[in-house]
């Protein structure tokens, strides 16, 4: 039974997940002897964090409790430890929670590391330390300040911009506003209090950011910034109050940092292929991007809002990205940058995977007569004037669909045909 999904454990927060957290702590503590632990603001996170810490201590590992903290800050602090463990379900709904395990360089545990921990958990193949060797957890102070100080080294102060920040009552609620204020910005906060509940669906998509879009327009702000629950994602609204698609933000960030080589996922726009970058594509998931970035590359990102700055960490860092976005907007209106980029219409969506017969689906998709096919992650059909990606979600019972084409008509033809084919490939049809 696979428990880590594409990169981490994410399940409904219940008795079973609390028991799993204890076992994961025992397994991790048997391998890694000094671990930093943090959590997001969800109502279940504190209980789950202490269950994990109990497992680590029982295994004889040292443990530092970083408290409520964004994932990228825990990842930055992990360089002083053997590993980091973050209690979060990221952008999943509030009833979920999970565990993400991190290396000292900030990258998520790779497939070998995940398999090792998973097998130990499933087989109960971990040991408890003798009573006299069990240690106490200690509070780790200073991680937030260290991370902010490091970010401030890369950006000028005196940025006289008005910025609206929607933290969704997540872990960045007190941090991104503070950082941007230090940079000289006038910050208007939306949902910047750690209530334990999310005021809207926490994934920073256009559909979920109506209040941010409205506030950015009405206040005449230079930009709006949104995070997910644990701060590893960041998306923006430009000075017109228009949501900036992640594919365009990927290109803007890559240009800003002067990257010649970009690591991104198979579902990112073909626009970046036309901009002179060397492109390395991976499966969808920040774990795969960070694994590839270990081999090199000046920048990495996913159009869902995960941005990697390798000079800081191999963890996607929405807080650093917020500072980067503000620095860019200080020099040029974001709307102008967006308008100057190439554009092809793109659609992303999903459909329930219940009852889908995958071999039949793959066979039927071939009737669309693609020029080429990639099976890196799901099935990607490449056409002369666009592409279509059909893949199973790693965290939900859904089929993800992404399509891009050189015209709106062709885009809807590809997307609508894929939906029809998927529905035709359910059991009983």
C-alpha beads as a LAMMPS data file, in Angstrom:
LAMMPS data file: protein, C-alpha beads

429 atoms
428 bonds

1 atom types
1 bond types

-500.0 500.0 xlo xhi
-500.0 500.0 ylo yhi
-500.0 500.0 zlo zhi

Masses

1 110.0

Atoms # bond

1 1 1 0.000 0.000 0.000
2 1 1 1.455 3.335 -1.090
3 1 1 1.012 6.020 1.546
4 1 1 3.117 8.907 0.263
5 1 1 1.165 9.701 -2.915
6 1 1 3.243 11.855 -5.258
7 1 1 5.339 13.390 -2.483
8 1 1 3.719 13.211 0.932
9 1 1 1.071 11.586 3.089
10 1 1 -2.338 13.284 2.837
11 1 1 -5.464 11.802 4.353
12 1 1 -8.602 12.758 6.277
13 1 1 -7.531 13.740 9.795
14 1 1 -8.912 10.934 11.986
15 1 1 -7.767 8.290 14.446
16 1 1 -6.016 6.339 11.700
17 1 1 -3.957 9.330 10.598
18 1 1 -2.899 10.093 14.178
19 1 1 -1.764 6.492 14.600
20 1 1 0.079 6.731 11.288
21 1 1 1.856 9.903 12.454
22 1 1 3.159 8.045 15.514
23 1 1 4.453 5.198 13.337
24 1 1 6.061 7.574 10.841
25 1 1 7.822 9.276 13.756
26 1 1 9.119 5.919 14.957
27 1 1 10.344 4.983 11.477
28 1 1 11.967 8.348 10.754
29 1 1 13.539 8.410 14.213
30 1 1 15.192 5.047 13.604
31 1 1 16.976 6.426 10.532
32 1 1 17.425 10.149 11.214
33 1 1 18.737 11.063 14.628
34 1 1 18.100 14.820 14.725
35 1 1 14.824 16.062 13.245
36 1 1 13.120 19.465 13.018
37 1 1 9.307 19.380 13.130
38 1 1 6.773 22.036 12.181
39 1 1 3.073 22.266 11.395
40 1 1 0.494 24.405 9.633
41 1 1 -2.535 26.129 11.166
42 1 1 -5.153 23.376 10.677
43 1 1 -7.144 22.403 13.760
44 1 1 -5.696 18.869 13.631
45 1 1 -2.060 19.886 13.142
46 1 1 -0.982 20.347 16.759
47 1 1 -2.295 16.920 17.785
48 1 1 -0.689 15.292 14.788
49 1 1 2.616 17.076 15.352
50 1 1 2.809 15.784 18.921
51 1 1 1.989 12.252 17.734
52 1 1 4.890 12.425 15.289
53 1 1 7.211 13.901 17.910
54 1 1 6.246 11.089 20.318
55 1 1 7.351 8.572 17.715
56 1 1 10.642 10.353 17.074
57 1 1 11.462 10.544 20.783
58 1 1 10.450 6.929 21.401
59 1 1 12.900 5.912 18.667
60 1 1 15.673 7.781 20.491
61 1 1 15.938 10.655 18.021
62 1 1 16.566 14.243 19.007
63 1 1 13.656 16.489 18.078
64 1 1 13.235 20.245 17.741
65 1 1 9.716 21.662 17.672
66 1 1 9.568 24.658 15.332
67 1 1 5.883 25.268 16.072
68 1 1 3.494 26.710 13.489
69 1 1 5.697 27.545 10.529
70 1 1 5.565 27.605 6.711
71 1 1 7.056 24.616 4.918
72 1 1 9.785 26.653 3.135
73 1 1 10.993 28.068 6.450
74 1 1 11.165 24.606 8.012
75 1 1 13.026 23.447 4.895
76 1 1 15.516 26.316 5.246
77 1 1 16.048 25.423 8.918
78 1 1 16.487 21.724 8.060
79 1 1 20.063 22.382 6.922
80 1 1 21.034 22.214 10.606
81 1 1 19.357 18.808 11.070
82 1 1 19.370 15.330 9.586
83 1 1 15.808 15.789 8.326
84 1 1 12.680 17.900 8.643
85 1 1 9.080 16.776 9.097
86 1 1 6.206 19.104 8.236
87 1 1 2.643 18.433 9.332
88 1 1 0.486 19.824 6.521
89 1 1 -1.927 18.899 3.784
90 1 1 -0.811 21.956 1.803
91 1 1 -3.685 23.054 -0.464
92 1 1 -6.054 20.187 0.380
93 1 1 -9.346 20.961 2.172
94 1 1 -9.300 21.610 5.919
95 1 1 -10.459 18.120 6.918
96 1 1 -7.228 16.668 5.489
97 1 1 -3.798 16.609 7.033
98 1 1 -0.506 14.992 6.191
99 1 1 3.244 14.691 6.541
100 1 1 6.002 15.933 4.271
101 1 1 9.549 14.767 4.974
102 1 1 12.473 16.998 4.011
103 1 1 16.218 16.648 3.487
104 1 1 18.796 19.163 4.803
105 1 1 18.951 20.804 1.346
106 1 1 15.218 21.469 1.528
107 1 1 14.218 18.846 -1.019
108 1 1 11.418 16.413 -0.265
109 1 1 12.362 12.819 0.471
110 1 1 13.004 11.042 -2.821
111 1 1 11.374 7.795 -3.924
112 1 1 14.000 5.628 -2.192
113 1 1 13.662 7.471 1.113
114 1 1 9.874 7.386 0.983
115 1 1 9.859 3.685 0.207
116 1 1 12.225 3.006 3.110
117 1 1 9.987 4.811 5.622
118 1 1 6.821 3.350 4.129
119 1 1 8.074 -0.226 4.407
120 1 1 9.162 0.326 8.009
121 1 1 5.690 1.672 8.846
122 1 1 3.805 -1.120 7.068
123 1 1 5.958 -3.874 8.586
124 1 1 6.350 -2.315 12.058
125 1 1 10.090 -2.775 11.496
126 1 1 11.310 -0.082 13.850
127 1 1 12.621 -0.239 17.369
128 1 1 12.099 1.795 20.514
129 1 1 15.045 3.195 22.425
130 1 1 15.739 2.020 25.994
131 1 1 14.124 4.331 28.521
132 1 1 17.434 5.859 29.543
133 1 1 18.180 6.890 25.925
134 1 1 14.858 8.616 25.220
135 1 1 15.441 12.341 24.794
136 1 1 13.266 15.399 25.265
137 1 1 12.008 17.638 22.485
138 1 1 13.187 21.218 22.584
139 1 1 11.671 24.397 21.169
140 1 1 13.559 25.724 18.150
141 1 1 13.516 29.522 18.022
142 1 1 14.788 31.779 15.289
143 1 1 13.883 29.876 12.122
144 1 1 11.499 32.556 10.855
145 1 1 13.944 35.390 11.518
146 1 1 16.801 33.478 9.834
147 1 1 14.748 32.895 6.729
148 1 1 13.545 36.493 6.470
149 1 1 17.076 37.817 7.022
150 1 1 18.324 35.580 4.197
151 1 1 15.598 36.800 1.831
152 1 1 16.334 40.454 2.646
153 1 1 19.926 39.941 1.465
154 1 1 18.671 39.493 -2.109
155 1 1 16.276 42.434 -2.422
156 1 1 16.433 46.202 -2.019
157 1 1 14.361 48.005 0.578
158 1 1 12.365 51.163 -0.082
159 1 1 9.900 49.468 -2.427
160 1 1 6.989 51.920 -2.291
161 1 1 4.259 49.595 -3.491
162 1 1 0.770 48.842 -2.259
163 1 1 0.340 45.079 -1.933
164 1 1 -2.696 43.049 -0.910
165 1 1 -1.786 39.731 0.736
166 1 1 -4.262 36.865 1.154
167 1 1 -2.719 34.217 3.406
168 1 1 -5.960 32.249 3.709
169 1 1 -5.426 32.049 7.499
170 1 1 -2.462 29.782 6.793
171 1 1 1.114 29.780 8.051
172 1 1 2.245 32.864 6.109
173 1 1 -0.358 35.136 7.719
174 1 1 2.126 36.948 9.976
175 1 1 5.229 36.410 7.833
176 1 1 4.688 37.609 4.260
177 1 1 3.086 40.897 5.416
178 1 1 6.020 41.464 7.800
179 1 1 8.599 40.708 5.102
180 1 1 6.975 42.989 2.531
181 1 1 6.664 45.770 5.105
182 1 1 10.403 45.414 5.788
183 1 1 10.945 45.860 2.039
184 1 1 9.057 49.167 2.235
185 1 1 5.639 48.129 0.961
186 1 1 2.254 49.254 2.208
187 1 1 0.559 45.922 2.948
188 1 1 -3.166 45.294 3.143
189 1 1 -3.845 41.915 4.730
190 1 1 -6.728 39.601 3.867
191 1 1 -7.277 36.555 6.067
192 1 1 -3.993 37.197 7.847
193 1 1 -4.806 35.579 11.175
194 1 1 -4.165 31.912 12.127
195 1 1 -7.757 30.891 12.874
196 1 1 -7.328 27.188 12.191
197 1 1 -9.975 27.436 9.467
198 1 1 -9.727 28.528 5.844
199 1 1 -12.111 31.284 4.640
200 1 1 -12.097 29.853 1.104
201 1 1 -10.685 26.826 -0.695
202 1 1 -7.005 27.196 0.121
203 1 1 -5.484 26.276 -3.252
204 1 1 -4.448 29.633 -4.800
205 1 1 -6.378 29.350 -8.065
206 1 1 -8.252 32.126 -9.819
207 1 1 -11.592 30.602 -8.841
208 1 1 -10.678 30.783 -5.130
209 1 1 -9.277 34.318 -5.063
210 1 1 -12.297 36.492 -5.780
211 1 1 -11.787 38.627 -2.673
212 1 1 -8.113 39.228 -3.491
213 1 1 -8.939 40.179 -7.081
214 1 1 -11.665 42.565 -5.910
215 1 1 -9.494 44.171 -3.216
216 1 1 -6.539 44.648 -5.580
217 1 1 -8.782 46.448 -8.068
218 1 1 -10.714 48.559 -5.568
219 1 1 -7.633 49.658 -3.620
220 1 1 -5.609 50.408 -6.740
221 1 1 -2.863 48.107 -5.479
222 1 1 0.262 47.348 -7.502
223 1 1 -0.290 43.629 -7.027
224 1 1 -2.031 40.994 -4.941
225 1 1 -0.337 37.939 -3.463
226 1 1 -1.938 34.655 -2.393
227 1 1 -0.530 31.626 -0.579
228 1 1 -1.737 28.116 0.116
229 1 1 -2.021 26.715 3.639
230 1 1 1.655 25.983 4.272
231 1 1 3.293 28.720 2.210
232 1 1 5.121 26.668 -0.389
233 1 1 2.861 28.063 -3.142
234 1 1 2.353 31.644 -4.236
235 1 1 0.258 33.187 -6.998
236 1 1 -0.294 36.815 -7.945
237 1 1 -2.890 39.259 -9.211
238 1 1 -1.488 42.073 -11.363
239 1 1 -2.039 45.829 -11.130
240 1 1 -5.255 45.534 -13.164
241 1 1 -6.650 43.038 -10.676
242 1 1 -6.220 40.189 -13.161
243 1 1 -5.019 36.771 -12.006
244 1 1 -1.662 35.861 -13.575
245 1 1 -1.623 32.245 -14.824
246 1 1 1.155 30.119 -13.371
247 1 1 2.641 29.373 -16.786
248 1 1 3.244 33.082 -17.351
249 1 1 4.568 33.591 -13.834
250 1 1 7.002 30.729 -14.478
251 1 1 8.400 32.611 -17.491
252 1 1 8.538 35.938 -15.627
253 1 1 10.468 34.458 -12.682
254 1 1 12.857 32.542 -14.946
255 1 1 13.671 35.726 -16.868
256 1 1 14.109 37.691 -13.640
257 1 1 16.672 35.310 -12.123
258 1 1 18.535 35.015 -15.440
259 1 1 18.034 31.281 -15.715
260 1 1 19.229 29.567 -18.864
261 1 1 17.895 26.172 -17.807
262 1 1 14.433 25.660 -16.295
263 1 1 13.151 22.529 -14.589
264 1 1 9.383 22.310 -14.836
265 1 1 6.601 19.785 -15.121
266 1 1 5.061 18.041 -18.097
267 1 1 1.871 20.108 -17.765
268 1 1 3.465 23.548 -18.203
269 1 1 2.785 25.718 -21.242
270 1 1 4.587 25.397 -24.571
271 1 1 5.144 29.171 -24.311
272 1 1 8.343 28.639 -22.316
273 1 1 9.706 26.392 -25.086
274 1 1 9.561 29.399 -27.412
275 1 1 11.445 31.783 -25.117
276 1 1 14.974 30.469 -25.515
277 1 1 15.268 28.507 -22.269
278 1 1 16.645 25.009 -22.061
279 1 1 13.683 23.079 -20.664
280 1 1 13.811 19.908 -18.577
281 1 1 10.386 18.460 -17.851
282 1 1 9.445 16.125 -15.022
283 1 1 6.353 14.387 -13.722
284 1 1 3.836 16.627 -11.966
285 1 1 4.801 17.197 -8.317
286 1 1 7.323 19.402 -6.543
287 1 1 9.283 16.327 -5.437
288 1 1 10.189 15.522 -9.029
289 1 1 11.216 19.109 -9.761
290 1 1 13.478 19.266 -6.705
291 1 1 15.041 15.885 -7.548
292 1 1 15.934 17.163 -11.011
293 1 1 17.228 20.488 -9.675
294 1 1 19.810 18.577 -7.646
295 1 1 21.491 17.878 -10.994
296 1 1 21.559 21.567 -11.914
297 1 1 19.365 24.334 -13.287
298 1 1 18.924 27.996 -12.467
299 1 1 15.231 27.904 -11.657
300 1 1 12.378 25.468 -11.229
301 1 1 8.648 25.751 -11.014
302 1 1 5.197 24.334 -11.430
303 1 1 2.333 26.341 -12.942
304 1 1 0.286 25.443 -9.852
305 1 1 2.350 27.988 -7.898
306 1 1 5.458 26.150 -6.649
307 1 1 8.610 28.192 -7.314
308 1 1 12.133 26.928 -6.632
309 1 1 15.078 29.254 -6.043
310 1 1 18.059 26.860 -5.737
311 1 1 20.312 29.516 -4.195
312 1 1 18.013 29.385 -1.138
313 1 1 16.659 25.856 -0.940
314 1 1 15.341 22.956 -3.003
315 1 1 11.937 23.426 -1.413
316 1 1 9.361 25.566 -3.242
317 1 1 9.335 28.891 -1.426
318 1 1 6.224 31.025 -1.695
319 1 1 7.628 33.617 0.706
320 1 1 10.797 34.223 -1.308
321 1 1 8.595 34.266 -4.429
322 1 1 6.463 37.015 -2.886
323 1 1 9.558 39.178 -2.383
324 1 1 10.655 38.412 -5.933
325 1 1 7.252 39.433 -7.321
326 1 1 7.322 42.730 -5.422
327 1 1 10.853 43.503 -6.644
328 1 1 9.759 42.907 -10.235
329 1 1 6.623 45.054 -9.843
330 1 1 8.755 47.869 -8.424
331 1 1 10.530 48.203 -11.783
332 1 1 7.713 47.525 -14.231
333 1 1 3.978 47.032 -14.112
334 1 1 3.204 43.335 -13.950
335 1 1 0.425 43.804 -16.485
336 1 1 2.962 45.004 -19.063
337 1 1 5.202 42.005 -18.447
338 1 1 2.267 39.624 -18.793
339 1 1 1.039 41.264 -21.997
340 1 1 4.516 41.059 -23.562
341 1 1 4.649 37.272 -23.187
342 1 1 3.480 34.883 -25.906
343 1 1 0.047 33.470 -25.240
344 1 1 -1.788 30.293 -26.114
345 1 1 -5.172 29.391 -24.626
346 1 1 -4.916 26.695 -21.951
347 1 1 -7.478 24.808 -19.865
348 1 1 -7.029 22.787 -16.683
349 1 1 -9.744 20.690 -15.098
350 1 1 -10.580 17.371 -13.496
351 1 1 -13.197 14.624 -13.484
352 1 1 -13.899 11.801 -11.051
353 1 1 -11.759 8.726 -11.684
354 1 1 -14.354 6.364 -10.220
355 1 1 -14.977 3.446 -12.557
356 1 1 -12.493 4.575 -15.209
357 1 1 -10.965 1.637 -17.118
358 1 1 -7.445 2.958 -17.724
359 1 1 -6.303 0.540 -20.509
360 1 1 -9.493 1.291 -22.401
361 1 1 -8.991 5.030 -21.870
362 1 1 -5.460 4.921 -23.256
363 1 1 -6.657 2.976 -26.272
364 1 1 -9.521 5.378 -27.004
365 1 1 -7.296 8.452 -26.687
366 1 1 -5.281 7.150 -29.644
367 1 1 -8.310 7.775 -31.855
368 1 1 -7.426 11.497 -31.587
369 1 1 -4.429 10.782 -33.884
370 1 1 -1.587 12.486 -31.985
371 1 1 1.784 13.151 -33.618
372 1 1 3.562 11.688 -30.589
373 1 1 2.787 10.303 -27.137
374 1 1 4.586 10.586 -23.782
375 1 1 3.927 8.266 -20.844
376 1 1 6.152 10.125 -18.386
377 1 1 3.151 10.969 -16.215
378 1 1 -0.204 9.678 -17.360
379 1 1 -0.536 10.079 -21.112
380 1 1 0.386 13.234 -23.035
381 1 1 -0.753 13.562 -26.643
382 1 1 1.206 16.014 -28.773
383 1 1 -0.352 17.567 -31.864
384 1 1 0.925 19.997 -34.469
385 1 1 -1.119 22.809 -32.937
386 1 1 -1.317 21.839 -29.258
387 1 1 -1.239 19.082 -26.660
388 1 1 -3.428 17.190 -24.186
389 1 1 -2.400 15.625 -20.853
390 1 1 -4.546 13.062 -19.020
391 1 1 -3.192 11.888 -15.669
392 1 1 -4.433 10.455 -12.393
393 1 1 -4.172 12.754 -9.386
394 1 1 -1.654 11.594 -6.798
395 1 1 -3.753 12.872 -3.876
396 1 1 -7.422 12.704 -4.908
397 1 1 -9.666 10.212 -6.801
398 1 1 -9.651 12.387 -9.905
399 1 1 -8.382 12.429 -13.457
400 1 1 -6.541 15.681 -14.203
401 1 1 -6.951 17.132 -17.691
402 1 1 -4.769 19.857 -19.203
403 1 1 -5.009 21.083 -22.774
404 1 1 -3.268 23.866 -24.698
405 1 1 -3.633 24.869 -28.336
406 1 1 -2.878 27.682 -30.740
407 1 1 -6.542 28.690 -31.015
408 1 1 -9.553 28.727 -28.712
409 1 1 -11.515 26.514 -31.085
410 1 1 -8.811 23.854 -31.178
411 1 1 -8.377 24.045 -27.391
412 1 1 -12.039 23.310 -26.736
413 1 1 -12.033 20.580 -29.361
414 1 1 -9.155 18.796 -27.563
415 1 1 -10.554 19.361 -24.077
416 1 1 -14.168 18.460 -24.854
417 1 1 -13.138 15.331 -26.751
418 1 1 -11.025 14.187 -23.821
419 1 1 -13.959 14.590 -21.417
420 1 1 -16.217 12.613 -23.754
421 1 1 -13.646 9.817 -24.098
422 1 1 -13.085 9.616 -20.328
423 1 1 -16.804 9.354 -19.640
424 1 1 -17.125 6.665 -22.326
425 1 1 -14.418 4.603 -20.606
426 1 1 -16.208 4.087 -17.296
427 1 1 -17.269 0.613 -16.191
428 1 1 -20.673 -0.411 -17.558
429 1 1 -20.432 1.724 -20.683

Bonds

1 1 1 2
2 1 2 3
3 1 3 4
4 1 4 5
5 1 5 6
6 1 6 7
7 1 7 8
8 1 8 9
9 1 9 10
10 1 10 11
11 1 11 12
12 1 12 13
13 1 13 14
14 1 14 15
15 1 15 16
16 1 16 17
17 1 17 18
18 1 18 19
19 1 19 20
20 1 20 21
21 1 21 22
22 1 22 23
23 1 23 24
24 1 24 25
25 1 25 26
26 1 26 27
27 1 27 28
28 1 28 29
29 1 29 30
30 1 30 31
31 1 31 32
32 1 32 33
33 1 33 34
34 1 34 35
35 1 35 36
36 1 36 37
37 1 37 38
38 1 38 39
39 1 39 40
40 1 40 41
41 1 41 42
42 1 42 43
43 1 43 44
44 1 44 45
45 1 45 46
46 1 46 47
47 1 47 48
48 1 48 49
49 1 49 50
50 1 50 51
51 1 51 52
52 1 52 53
53 1 53 54
54 1 54 55
55 1 55 56
56 1 56 57
57 1 57 58
58 1 58 59
59 1 59 60
60 1 60 61
61 1 61 62
62 1 62 63
63 1 63 64
64 1 64 65
65 1 65 66
66 1 66 67
67 1 67 68
68 1 68 69
69 1 69 70
70 1 70 71
71 1 71 72
72 1 72 73
73 1 73 74
74 1 74 75
75 1 75 76
76 1 76 77
77 1 77 78
78 1 78 79
79 1 79 80
80 1 80 81
81 1 81 82
82 1 82 83
83 1 83 84
84 1 84 85
85 1 85 86
86 1 86 87
87 1 87 88
88 1 88 89
89 1 89 90
90 1 90 91
91 1 91 92
92 1 92 93
93 1 93 94
94 1 94 95
95 1 95 96
96 1 96 97
97 1 97 98
98 1 98 99
99 1 99 100
100 1 100 101
101 1 101 102
102 1 102 103
103 1 103 104
104 1 104 105
105 1 105 106
106 1 106 107
107 1 107 108
108 1 108 109
109 1 109 110
110 1 110 111
111 1 111 112
112 1 112 113
113 1 113 114
114 1 114 115
115 1 115 116
116 1 116 117
117 1 117 118
118 1 118 119
119 1 119 120
120 1 120 121
121 1 121 122
122 1 122 123
123 1 123 124
124 1 124 125
125 1 125 126
126 1 126 127
127 1 127 128
128 1 128 129
129 1 129 130
130 1 130 131
131 1 131 132
132 1 132 133
133 1 133 134
134 1 134 135
135 1 135 136
136 1 136 137
137 1 137 138
138 1 138 139
139 1 139 140
140 1 140 141
141 1 141 142
142 1 142 143
143 1 143 144
144 1 144 145
145 1 145 146
146 1 146 147
147 1 147 148
148 1 148 149
149 1 149 150
150 1 150 151
151 1 151 152
152 1 152 153
153 1 153 154
154 1 154 155
155 1 155 156
156 1 156 157
157 1 157 158
158 1 158 159
159 1 159 160
160 1 160 161
161 1 161 162
162 1 162 163
163 1 163 164
164 1 164 165
165 1 165 166
166 1 166 167
167 1 167 168
168 1 168 169
169 1 169 170
170 1 170 171
171 1 171 172
172 1 172 173
173 1 173 174
174 1 174 175
175 1 175 176
176 1 176 177
177 1 177 178
178 1 178 179
179 1 179 180
180 1 180 181
181 1 181 182
182 1 182 183
183 1 183 184
184 1 184 185
185 1 185 186
186 1 186 187
187 1 187 188
188 1 188 189
189 1 189 190
190 1 190 191
191 1 191 192
192 1 192 193
193 1 193 194
194 1 194 195
195 1 195 196
196 1 196 197
197 1 197 198
198 1 198 199
199 1 199 200
200 1 200 201
201 1 201 202
202 1 202 203
203 1 203 204
204 1 204 205
205 1 205 206
206 1 206 207
207 1 207 208
208 1 208 209
209 1 209 210
210 1 210 211
211 1 211 212
212 1 212 213
213 1 213 214
214 1 214 215
215 1 215 216
216 1 216 217
217 1 217 218
218 1 218 219
219 1 219 220
220 1 220 221
221 1 221 222
222 1 222 223
223 1 223 224
224 1 224 225
225 1 225 226
226 1 226 227
227 1 227 228
228 1 228 229
229 1 229 230
230 1 230 231
231 1 231 232
232 1 232 233
233 1 233 234
234 1 234 235
235 1 235 236
236 1 236 237
237 1 237 238
238 1 238 239
239 1 239 240
240 1 240 241
241 1 241 242
242 1 242 243
243 1 243 244
244 1 244 245
245 1 245 246
246 1 246 247
247 1 247 248
248 1 248 249
249 1 249 250
250 1 250 251
251 1 251 252
252 1 252 253
253 1 253 254
254 1 254 255
255 1 255 256
256 1 256 257
257 1 257 258
258 1 258 259
259 1 259 260
260 1 260 261
261 1 261 262
262 1 262 263
263 1 263 264
264 1 264 265
265 1 265 266
266 1 266 267
267 1 267 268
268 1 268 269
269 1 269 270
270 1 270 271
271 1 271 272
272 1 272 273
273 1 273 274
274 1 274 275
275 1 275 276
276 1 276 277
277 1 277 278
278 1 278 279
279 1 279 280
280 1 280 281
281 1 281 282
282 1 282 283
283 1 283 284
284 1 284 285
285 1 285 286
286 1 286 287
287 1 287 288
288 1 288 289
289 1 289 290
290 1 290 291
291 1 291 292
292 1 292 293
293 1 293 294
294 1 294 295
295 1 295 296
296 1 296 297
297 1 297 298
298 1 298 299
299 1 299 300
300 1 300 301
301 1 301 302
302 1 302 303
303 1 303 304
304 1 304 305
305 1 305 306
306 1 306 307
307 1 307 308
308 1 308 309
309 1 309 310
310 1 310 311
311 1 311 312
312 1 312 313
313 1 313 314
314 1 314 315
315 1 315 316
316 1 316 317
317 1 317 318
318 1 318 319
319 1 319 320
320 1 320 321
321 1 321 322
322 1 322 323
323 1 323 324
324 1 324 325
325 1 325 326
326 1 326 327
327 1 327 328
328 1 328 329
329 1 329 330
330 1 330 331
331 1 331 332
332 1 332 333
333 1 333 334
334 1 334 335
335 1 335 336
336 1 336 337
337 1 337 338
338 1 338 339
339 1 339 340
340 1 340 341
341 1 341 342
342 1 342 343
343 1 343 344
344 1 344 345
345 1 345 346
346 1 346 347
347 1 347 348
348 1 348 349
349 1 349 350
350 1 350 351
351 1 351 352
352 1 352 353
353 1 353 354
354 1 354 355
355 1 355 356
356 1 356 357
357 1 357 358
358 1 358 359
359 1 359 360
360 1 360 361
361 1 361 362
362 1 362 363
363 1 363 364
364 1 364 365
365 1 365 366
366 1 366 367
367 1 367 368
368 1 368 369
369 1 369 370
370 1 370 371
371 1 371 372
372 1 372 373
373 1 373 374
374 1 374 375
375 1 375 376
376 1 376 377
377 1 377 378
378 1 378 379
379 1 379 380
380 1 380 381
381 1 381 382
382 1 382 383
383 1 383 384
384 1 384 385
385 1 385 386
386 1 386 387
387 1 387 388
388 1 388 389
389 1 389 390
390 1 390 391
391 1 391 392
392 1 392 393
393 1 393 394
394 1 394 395
395 1 395 396
396 1 396 397
397 1 397 398
398 1 398 399
399 1 399 400
400 1 400 401
401 1 401 402
402 1 402 403
403 1 403 404
404 1 404 405
405 1 405 406
406 1 406 407
407 1 407 408
408 1 408 409
409 1 409 410
410 1 410 411
411 1 411 412
412 1 412 413
413 1 413 414
414 1 414 415
415 1 415 416
416 1 416 417
417 1 417 418
418 1 418 419
419 1 419 420
420 1 420 421
421 1 421 422
422 1 422 423
423 1 423 424
424 1 424 425
425 1 425 426
426 1 426 427
427 1 427 428
428 1 428 429
